[in-house]
Amino acid sequence: MNLAQAARAFVSLLPKPTRTEDGRKTHDYTMRGPGHDCTFRPINGGLEADMIGWGHGLEKGDYLILSNGADTTRYQIAEIKYFSDPPDMWALRAKFAPRGKPQQSKGG
């Protein structure tokens, strides 16, 4: 198996993006490898981030799930630019997007 075949095999194992209620995609970057990786540079204490990475299908407004120690953190893409070579390489600016807490029912 050559490197390109190994990368395709790895990417085929990754979870597919899911959609939120508002139709935006959520991309899981907790499992990283060839063709699905990123670097993260926090800005403003982590409320924003600059990232460079690889992967297809990311769009402005989509969410990214990133590893944060034993937990995960969610960011929303504010700006994204794809490079022409390789075509799956991108640079983006993201904003911290905490997930909402479950609603508790009011009862008496």
DRENTORKOL-3810 file (N, C-alpha, C; in nm, 4 decimals):
REM DRENTORKOL-3810
@n.u->0.0859; n.v->-0.1172; n.w->0.0000; ca.u->0.0000; ca.v->0.0000; ca.w->0.0000; c.u->0.0904; c.v->0.1234; c.w->0.0000
@n.u->0.0671; n.v->0.2161; n.w->-0.0950; ca.u->0.1473; ca.v->0.3378; ca.w->-0.0976; c.u->0.0856; c.v->0.4434; c.w->-0.0052
@n.u->0.1526; n.v->0.5576; n.w->0.0078; ca.u->0.1079; ca.v->0.6614; ca.w->0.1002; c.u->-0.0295; c.v->0.7158; c.w->0.0628
@n.u->-0.0552; n.v->0.7382; n.w->-0.0655; ca.u->-0.1853; ca.v->0.7902; ca.w->-0.1087; c.u->-0.2976; c.v->0.6920; c.w->-0.0743
@n.u->-0.2730; n.v->0.5630; n.w->-0.0939; ca.u->-0.3732; ca.v->0.4622; ca.w->-0.0598; c.u->-0.3963; c.v->0.4575; c.w->0.0905
@n.u->-0.2885; n.v->0.4696; n.w->0.1680; ca.u->-0.3020; ca.v->0.4697; ca.w->0.3142; c.u->-0.3823; c.v->0.5900; c.w->0.3607
@n.u->-0.3574; n.v->0.7067; n.w->0.3004; ca.u->-0.4320; ca.v->0.8270; ca.w->0.3373; c.u->-0.5797; c.v->0.8111; c.w->0.3052
@n.u->-0.6132; n.v->0.7572; n.w->0.1877; ca.u->-0.7534; ca.v->0.7350; ca.w->0.1512; c.u->-0.8195; c.v->0.6358; c.w->0.2459
@n.u->-0.7462; n.v->0.5322; n.w->0.2843; ca.u->-0.8010; ca.v->0.4333; ca.w->0.3778; c.u->-0.8294; c.v->0.4981; c.w->0.5130
@n.u->-0.7376; n.v->0.5850; n.w->0.5592; ca.u->-0.7575; ca.v->0.6533; ca.w->0.6874; c.u->-0.8800; c.v->0.7438; c.w->0.6798
@n.u->-0.8893; n.v->0.8257; n.w->0.5754; ca.u->-1.0003; ca.v->0.9196; ca.w->0.5621; c.u->-1.1332; c.v->0.8460; c.w->0.5556
@n.u->-1.1359; n.v->0.7274; n.w->0.4967; ca.u->-1.2611; ca.v->0.6515; ca.w->0.4885; c.u->-1.3100; c.v->0.6070; c.w->0.6264
@n.u->-1.2210; n.v->0.6024; n.w->0.7255; ca.u->-1.2586; ca.v->0.5619; ca.w->0.8616; c.u->-1.3125; c.v->0.6772; c.w->0.9455
@n.u->-1.2935; n.v->0.8010; n.w->0.8998; ca.u->-1.3333; ca.v->0.9180; ca.w->0.9773; c.u->-1.4843; c.v->0.9319; c.w->0.9824
@n.u->-1.5345; n.v->0.9892; n.w->1.0925; ca.u->-1.6788; ca.v->1.0134; ca.w->1.0979; c.u->-1.7185; c.v->1.1166; c.w->0.9932
@n.u->-1.8307; n.v->1.0964; n.w->0.9296; ca.u->-1.8814; ca.v->1.1908; ca.w->0.8304; c.u->-1.9371; c.v->1.3125; c.w->0.9045
@n.u->-1.9300; n.v->1.4316; n.w->0.8413; ca.u->-1.9874; ca.v->1.5501; ca.w->0.9069; c.u->-2.1350; c.v->1.5282; c.w->0.9369
@n.u->-2.1784; n.v->1.5801; n.w->1.0506; ca.u->-2.3196; ca.v->1.5746; ca.w->1.0873; c.u->-2.3792; c.v->1.7132; c.w->1.0657
@n.u->-2.5104; n.v->1.7220; n.w->1.0648; ca.u->-2.5773; ca.v->1.8515; ca.w->1.0464; c.u->-2.6477; c.v->1.8919; c.w->1.1756
@n.u->-2.6397; n.v->2.0216; n.w->1.2055; ca.u->-2.7102; ca.v->2.0770; ca.w->1.3207; c.u->-2.8537; c.v->2.1056; c.w->1.2798
@n.u->-2.9354; n.v->2.1472; n.w->1.3758; ca.u->-3.0755; ca.v->2.1776; ca.w->1.3464; c.u->-3.0891; c.v->2.2902; c.w->1.2448
@n.u->-2.9918; n.v->2.3840; n.w->1.2432; ca.u->-2.9993; ca.v->2.4952; ca.w->1.1482; c.u->-2.9338; c.v->2.4611; c.w->1.0141
@n.u->-2.8962; n.v->2.3350; n.w->0.9936; ca.u->-2.8427; ca.v->2.2897; ca.w->0.8661; c.u->-2.6925; c.v->2.3015; c.w->0.8502
@n.u->-2.6237; n.v->2.3567; n.w->0.9487; ca.u->-2.4781; ca.v->2.3692; ca.w->0.9393; c.u->-2.4132; c.v->2.2340; c.w->0.9672
@n.u->-2.2954; n.v->2.2129; n.w->0.9077; ca.u->-2.2235; ca.v->2.0868; ca.w->0.9270; c.u->-2.1300; c.v->2.0973; c.w->1.0475
@n.u->-2.1104; n.v->1.9853; n.w->1.1133; ca.u->-2.0134; ca.v->1.9735; ca.w->1.2218; c.u->-1.9081; c.v->1.8737; c.w->1.1778
@n.u->-1.7817; n.v->1.9182; n.w->1.1748; ca.u->-1.6686; ca.v->1.8367; ca.w->1.1311; c.u->-1.5863; c.v->1.7975; c.w->1.2539
@n.u->-1.5660; n.v->1.6699; n.w->1.2717; ca.u->-1.4922; ca.v->1.6173; ca.w->1.3869; c.u->-1.3437; c.v->1.6086; c.w->1.3532
@n.u->-1.2629; n.v->1.6918; n.w->1.4177; ca.u->-1.1179; ca.v->1.6892; ca.w->1.3983; c.u->-1.0472; c.v->1.6352; c.w->1.5221
@n.u->-1.1149; n.v->1.5507; n.w->1.5981; ca.u->-1.0505; ca.v->1.4878; ca.w->1.7139; c.u->-0.9642; c.v->1.3700; c.w->1.6716
@n.u->-0.9957; n.v->1.3082; n.w->1.5581; ca.u->-0.9162; ca.v->1.1981; ca.w->1.5035; c.u->-0.8431; c.v->1.2535; c.w->1.3824
@n.u->-0.7135; n.v->1.2750; n.w->1.3966; ca.u->-0.6359; ca.v->1.3421; ca.w->1.2929; c.u->-0.5379; c.v->1.2477; c.w->1.2278
@n.u->-0.5105; n.v->1.2728; n.w->1.0989; ca.u->-0.4164; ca.v->1.1917; ca.w->1.0249; c.u->-0.4005; c.v->1.2467; c.w->0.8847
@n.u->-0.3412; n.v->1.1704; n.w->0.7944; ca.u->-0.3180; ca.v->1.2175; ca.w->0.6576; c.u->-0.4477; c.v->1.2627; c.w->0.5904
@n.u->-0.4481; n.v->1.3855; n.w->0.5375; ca.u->-0.5653; ca.v->1.4370; ca.w->0.4691; c.u->-0.6753; c.v->1.4875; c.w->0.5597
@n.u->-0.6548; n.v->1.4807; n.w->0.6907; ca.u->-0.7566; ca.v->1.5248; ca.w->0.7883; c.u->-0.6828; c.v->1.5686; c.w->0.9150
@n.u->-0.6245; n.v->1.6881; n.w->0.9085; ca.u->-0.5410; ca.v->1.7359; ca.w->1.0190; c.u->-0.5456; c.v->1.8874; c.w->1.0206
@n.u->-0.5015; n.v->1.9479; n.w->1.1302; ca.u->-0.4986; ca.v->2.0933; ca.w->1.1382; c.u->-0.4020; c.v->2.1389; c.w->1.2461
@n.u->-0.3591; n.v->2.2635; n.w->1.2331; ca.u->-0.2842; ca.v->2.3299; ca.w->1.3392; c.u->-0.3740; c.v->2.4390; c.w->1.3944
@n.u->-0.3592; n.v->2.4671; n.w->1.5204; ca.u->-0.4487; ca.v->2.5571; ca.w->1.5928; c.u->-0.3651; c.v->2.6631; c.w->1.6628
@n.u->-0.3975; n.v->2.7905; n.w->1.6402; ca.u->-0.3307; ca.v->2.9003; ca.w->1.7089; c.u->-0.4377; c.v->2.9844; c.w->1.7768
@n.u->-0.4466; n.v->2.9781; n.w->1.9106; ca.u->-0.5499; ca.v->3.0547; ca.w->1.9803; c.u->-0.5231; c.v->3.2050; c.w->1.9734
@n.u->-0.6303; n.v->3.2812; n.w->1.9683; ca.u->-0.6269; ca.v->3.4270; ca.w->1.9688; c.u->-0.7244; c.v->3.4735; c.w->2.0771
@n.u->-0.6897; n.v->3.5839; n.w->2.1434; ca.u->-0.7802; ca.v->3.6435; ca.w->2.2419; c.u->-0.8211; c.v->3.5420; c.w->2.3491
@n.u->-0.7212; n.v->3.4719; n.w->2.4027; ca.u->-0.7467; ca.v->3.3763; ca.w->2.5098; c.u->-0.8258; c.v->3.2539; c.w->2.4672
@n.u->-0.8257; n.v->3.2231; n.w->2.3375; ca.u->-0.8973; ca.v->3.1056; ca.w->2.2885; c.u->-1.0394; c.v->3.1348; c.w->2.2429
@n.u->-1.0838; n.v->3.2613; n.w->2.2538; ca.u->-1.2174; ca.v->3.2948; ca.w->2.2051; c.u->-1.2242; c.v->3.2932; c.w->2.0530
@n.u->-1.1062; n.v->3.3059; n.w->1.9896; ca.u->-1.0940; ca.v->3.2933; ca.w->1.8454; c.u->-0.9710; c.v->3.2079; c.w->1.8171
@n.u->-0.9573; n.v->3.1646; n.w->1.6925; ca.u->-0.8404; ca.v->3.0843; ca.w->1.6549; c.u->-0.8134; c.v->3.0979; c.w->1.5065
@n.u->-0.6853; n.v->3.0962; n.w->1.4722; ca.u->-0.6434; ca.v->3.0805; ca.w->1.3333; c.u->-0.6028; c.v->2.9355; c.w->1.3174
@n.u->-0.6447; n.v->2.8758; n.w->1.2070; ca.u->-0.6133; ca.v->2.7361; ca.w->1.1821; c.u->-0.5722; c.v->2.7175; c.w->1.0372
@n.u->-0.4832; n.v->2.6228; n.w->1.0143; ca.u->-0.4473; ca.v->2.5764; ca.w->0.8811; c.u->-0.4622; c.v->2.4252; c.w->0.8845
@n.u->-0.5212; n.v->2.3694; n.w->0.7800; ca.u->-0.5398; ca.v->2.2255; ca.w->0.7827; c.u->-0.5794; c.v->2.1682; c.w->0.6485
@n.u->-0.6191; n.v->2.0419; n.w->0.6539; ca.u->-0.6576; ca.v->1.9658; ca.w->0.5361; c.u->-0.7912; c.v->1.8993; c.w->0.5622
@n.u->-0.8695; n.v->1.8884; n.w->0.4582; ca.u->-0.9984; ca.v->1.8219; ca.w->0.4660; c.u->-1.0949; c.v->1.8893; c.w->0.3700
@n.u->-1.1899; n.v->1.8138; n.w->0.3202; ca.u->-1.2853; ca.v->1.8651; ca.w->0.2222; c.u->-1.4164; c.v->1.9039; c.w->0.2897
@n.u->-1.4873; n.v->1.9962; n.w->0.2259; ca.u->-1.6260; ca.v->2.0234; ca.w->0.2635; c.u->-1.6491; c.v->2.1252; c.w->0.3723
@n.u->-1.5462; n.v->2.1896; n.w->0.4259; ca.u->-1.5663; ca.v->2.2901; ca.w->0.5291; c.u->-1.6143; c.v->2.4196; c.w->0.4648
@n.u->-1.7106; n.v->2.4858; n.w->0.5294; ca.u->-1.7672; ca.v->2.6102; ca.w->0.4792; c.u->-1.7854; c.v->2.7081; c.w->0.5937
@n.u->-1.7926; n.v->2.8369; n.w->0.5592; ca.u->-1.8203; ca.v->2.9405; ca.w->0.6578; c.u->-1.9497; c.v->2.9057; c.w->0.7309
@n.u->-1.9484; n.v->2.9167; n.w->0.8634; ca.u->-2.0656; ca.v->2.8840; ca.w->0.9444; c.u->-2.0652; c.v->2.7426; c.w->0.9988
@n.u->-1.9860; n.v->2.6529; n.w->0.9397; ca.u->-1.9764; ca.v->2.5156; ca.w->0.9902; c.u->-1.9041; c.v->2.5140; c.w->1.1249
@n.u->-1.9204; n.v->2.4043; n.w->1.1961; ca.u->-1.8555; ca.v->2.3855; ca.w->1.3258; c.u->-1.7414; c.v->2.2849; c.w->1.3154
@n.u->-1.6403; n.v->2.3042; n.w->1.4002; ca.u->-1.5285; ca.v->2.2110; ca.w->1.4133; c.u->-1.5249; c.v->2.1615; c.w->1.5571
@n.u->-1.5091; n.v->2.0318; n.w->1.5745; ca.u->-1.4892; ca.v->1.9730; ca.w->1.7068; c.u->-1.3416; c.v->1.9384; c.w->1.7178
@n.u->-1.2757; n.v->1.9937; n.w->1.8201; ca.u->-1.1320; ca.v->1.9750; ca.w->1.8403; c.u->-1.1064; c.v->1.9111; c.w->1.9753
@n.u->-0.9991; n.v->1.8336; n.w->1.9839; ca.u->-0.9585; ca.v->1.7758; ca.w->2.1125; c.u->-0.9104; c.v->1.8868; c.w->2.2042
@n.u->-0.9434; n.v->1.8712; n.w->2.3319; ca.u->-0.9015; ca.v->1.9658; ca.w->2.4345; c.u->-0.8714; c.v->1.8832; c.w->2.5596
@n.u->-0.7520; n.v->1.8240; n.w->2.5619; ca.u->-0.7202; ca.v->1.7292; ca.w->2.6693; c.u->-0.8080; c.v->1.6062; c.w->2.6530
@n.u->-0.8746; n.v->1.5666; n.w->2.7593; ca.u->-0.9637; ca.v->1.4506; ca.w->2.7547; c.u->-1.1029; c.v->1.4891; c.w->2.7062
@n.u->-1.1262; n.v->1.6178; n.w->2.6847; ca.u->-1.2571; ca.v->1.6679; ca.w->2.6428; c.u->-1.2499; c.v->1.7202; c.w->2.4997
@n.u->-1.3557; n.v->1.7822; n.w->2.4528; ca.u->-1.3578; ca.v->1.8436; ca.w->2.3201; c.u->-1.4091; c.v->1.9867; c.w->2.3307
@n.u->-1.3747; n.v->2.0676; n.w->2.2317; ca.u->-1.4178; ca.v->2.2067; ca.w->2.2236; c.u->-1.4720; c.v->2.2316; c.w->2.0844
@n.u->-1.5726; n.v->2.3196; n.w->2.0753; ca.u->-1.6345; ca.v->2.3488; ca.w->1.9466; c.u->-1.6045; c.v->2.4930; c.w->1.9057
@n.u->-1.5691; n.v->2.5091; n.w->1.7776; ca.u->-1.5475; ca.v->2.6399; ca.w->1.7168; c.u->-1.6341; c.v->2.6496; c.w->1.5924
@n.u->-1.6722; n.v->2.7738; n.w->1.5558; ca.u->-1.7487; ca.v->2.7962; ca.w->1.4340; c.u->-1.6625; c.v->2.8743; c.w->1.3356
@n.u->-1.6642; n.v->2.8304; n.w->1.2105; ca.u->-1.5823; ca.v->2.8928; ca.w->1.1065; c.u->-1.6400; c.v->3.0296; c.w->1.0708
@n.u->-1.5571; n.v->3.1346; n.w->1.0893; ca.u->-1.5972; ca.v->3.2714; ca.w->1.0546; c.u->-1.5514; c.v->3.3074; c.w->0.9136
@n.u->-1.4336; n.v->3.2602; n.w->0.8750; ca.u->-1.3781; ca.v->3.2843; ca.w->0.7411; c.u->-1.2987; c.v->3.1610; c.w->0.7026
@n.u->-1.3013; n.v->3.1258; n.w->0.5749; ca.u->-1.2209; ca.v->3.0130; ca.w->0.5282; c.u->-1.1750; c.v->3.0395; c.w->0.3851
@n.u->-1.0529; n.v->2.9996; n.w->0.3576; ca.u->-0.9955; ca.v->3.0124; ca.w->0.2233; c.u->-0.9278; c.v->2.8805; c.w->0.1896
@n.u->-0.9648; n.v->2.8219; n.w->0.0761; ca.u->-0.8994; ca.v->2.7001; ca.w->0.0289; c.u->-0.7811; c.v->2.7373; c.w->-0.0594
@n.u->-0.6751; n.v->2.6610; n.w->-0.0508; ca.u->-0.5584; ca.v->2.6787; ca.w->-0.1365; c.u->-0.5831; c.v->2.6048; c.w->-0.2682
@n.u->-0.5112; n.v->2.6441; n.w->-0.3738; ca.u->-0.5292; ca.v->2.5767; ca.w->-0.5022; c.u->-0.4471; c.v->2.4480; c.w->-0.5107
@n.u->-0.3381; n.v->2.4398; n.w->-0.4338; ca.u->-0.2546; ca.v->2.3201; ca.w->-0.4391; c.u->-0.1902; c.v->2.2972; c.w->-0.3027
@n.u->-0.2284; n.v->2.1962; n.w->-0.2315; ca.u->-0.3300; ca.v->2.0955; ca.w->-0.2627; c.u->-0.4705; c.v->2.1520; c.w->-0.2421
@n.u->-0.5678; n.v->2.1028; n.w->-0.3176; ca.u->-0.7020; ca.v->2.1607; ca.w->-0.3148; c.u->-0.7799; c.v->2.1365; c.w->-0.1853
@n.u->-0.7340; n.v->2.0435; n.w->-0.1018; ca.u->-0.8042; ca.v->2.0191; ca.w->0.0241; c.u->-0.7403; c.v->2.0937; c.w->0.1413
@n.u->-0.6427; n.v->2.1803; n.w->0.1141; ca.u->-0.5763; ca.v->2.2568; ca.w->0.2202; c.u->-0.6479; c.v->2.3902; c.w->0.2380
@n.u->-0.6682; n.v->2.4314; n.w->0.3636; ca.u->-0.7405; ca.v->2.5533; ca.w->0.3934; c.u->-0.6744; c.v->2.6318; c.w->0.5061
@n.u->-0.7090; n.v->2.7596; n.w->0.5131; ca.u->-0.6749; ca.v->2.8459; ca.w->0.6265; c.u->-0.8063; c.v->2.9076; c.w->0.6712
@n.u->-0.8268; n.v->2.9172; n.w->0.8019; ca.u->-0.9531; ca.v->2.9717; ca.w->0.8496; c.u->-0.9354; c.v->3.0483; c.w->0.9799
@n.u->-1.0352; n.v->3.1291; n.w->1.0080; ca.u->-1.0507; ca.v->3.1971; ca.w->1.1369; c.u->-1.1792; c.v->3.1423; c.w->1.1962
@n.u->-1.1722; n.v->3.1026; n.w->1.3220; ca.u->-1.2897; ca.v->3.0455; ca.w->1.3884; c.u->-1.3141; c.v->3.1159; c.w->1.5206
@n.u->-1.4373; n.v->3.1090; n.w->1.5656; ca.u->-1.4770; ca.v->3.1661; ca.w->1.6941; c.u->-1.5251; c.v->3.0542; c.w->1.7854
@n.u->-1.4877; n.v->3.0648; n.w->1.9135; ca.u->-1.5320; ca.v->2.9689; ca.w->2.0134; c.u->-1.6846; c.v->2.9641; c.w->2.0123
@n.u->-1.7408; n.v->2.8442; n.w->2.0096; ca.u->-1.8858; ca.v->2.8262; ca.w->2.0015; c.u->-1.9282; c.v->2.7185; c.w->2.1008
@n.u->-1.9419; n.v->2.7572; n.w->2.2276; ca.u->-1.9789; ca.v->2.6553; ca.w->2.3273; c.u->-2.1131; c.v->2.5923; c.w->2.2942
@n.u->-2.1215; n.v->2.4640; n.w->2.3222; ca.u->-2.2480; ca.v->2.3931; ca.w->2.3007; c.u->-2.3430; c.v->2.4305; c.w->2.4121
@n.u->-2.4704; n.v->2.4418; n.w->2.3762; ca.u->-2.5720; ca.v->2.4766; ca.w->2.4763; c.u->-2.5909; c.v->2.3647; c.w->2.5774
@n.u->-2.6316; n.v->2.4052; n.w->2.6945; ca.u->-2.6617; ca.v->2.3056; ca.w->2.7980; c.u->-2.8028; c.v->2.2536; c.w->2.7766
@n.u->-2.8256; n.v->2.1269; n.w->2.8094; ca.u->-2.9602; ca.v->2.0719; ca.w->2.7927; c.u->-3.0626; c.v->2.1506; c.w->2.8744
@n.u->-3.1802; n.v->2.1697; n.w->2.8164; ca.u->-3.2877; ca.v->2.2387; ca.w->2.8855; c.u->-3.3386; c.v->2.1498; c.w->2.9990
@n.u->-3.3583; n.v->2.2101; n.w->3.1138; ca.u->-3.4173; ca.v->2.1352; ca.w->3.2245; c.u->-3.5660; c.v->2.1676; c.w->3.2295
@n.u->-3.6446; n.v->2.0652; n.w->3.2484; ca.u->-3.7887; ca.v->2.0907; ca.w->3.2547; c.u->-3.8224; c.v->2.1552; c.w->3.3876
@n.u->-3.9191; n.v->2.2442; n.w->3.3822; ca.u->-3.9646; ca.v->2.3111; ca.w->3.5042; c.u->-4.0779; c.v->2.2271; c.w->3.5600
@n.u->-4.0648; n.v->2.1898; n.w->3.6817; ca.u->-4.1689; ca.v->2.1080; ca.w->3.7403; c.u->-4.1917; c.v->2.1463; c.w->3.8854
@n.u->-4.2938; n.v->2.0977; n.w->3.9394; ca.u->-4.3258; ca.v->2.1386; ca.w->4.0744; c.u->-4.3361; c.v->2.0271; c.w->4.1604
END
